[in-house]
Amino acid sequence: MDDTQWKIMNAAIELIKKKGYSATTTKDIANLAKVNECTIFRKFKSKKDIVLCALNEKKWEPHISFDTFEQCVWELKPDLKMFASKYLENVTSELVKLSIGLRAPQIYEDIAPKIMEIPEIFKKSLQKYFEKMYEKNKIADTNFECLALMFLSMNFGFIFLKASFENKLTSIEKQEYIDKSVDIFVSGIEKI
């Protein structure tokens, strides 16, 4: 990628976070990137192409893989705090704003698999973790996929609300939220 392509991609992403995909025009992108609109079409085929190229760049791709969640000590509280911390380190308010901005019929089918990668990895990692904790007799037998979805939703909900309202809804900071929510969650599933 050359500097002009980076400027165009960054401008497109910033505008999509603020206005959404449908409301963002190539003229808006050109103005923000400080390039001629024709330059956009010399560097990319379309607005959609800009987004698809940008989403393949490390800058816009969270660094979550199954390896991210393998540092378990097999104790519920520290492990779930690690899961929540890793998730919230990678799924930022900016990423949430971008994924919301990309929910447009013109592009959604092309990007849905990319957007679903993170929650899918998180859910499957948690589900395997809960199954293993059941085998270790640390939690009761239950629907482990449902349990994983609850934990995922709890963390996604927090970052979604922060992305939407910043600190206007709550002043609770990320670490306090992780500590308290994990404590409450564990008290509901821990086998005593």
FENLIN-V525671 format. One line per field, one symbol per residue. phi: phi as a letter, one per 30 degrees, with the letter a starting at -180 (. if undefined). A space follows every 50 residues. Layout:
# FENLIN-V525671
phi = ???
This chain:
# FENLIN-V525671
phi = .cedddddddddddddddcjddddcddddddddhbdeddeddcbdaeede dddddcdeeccdccbddeccddcibeddddddeddddddccceddddddd dddbedbeddceedddedddddddddedddddddedicbddadddddddd ddddddedddddddbhcddacddedddeedddedddddcddc
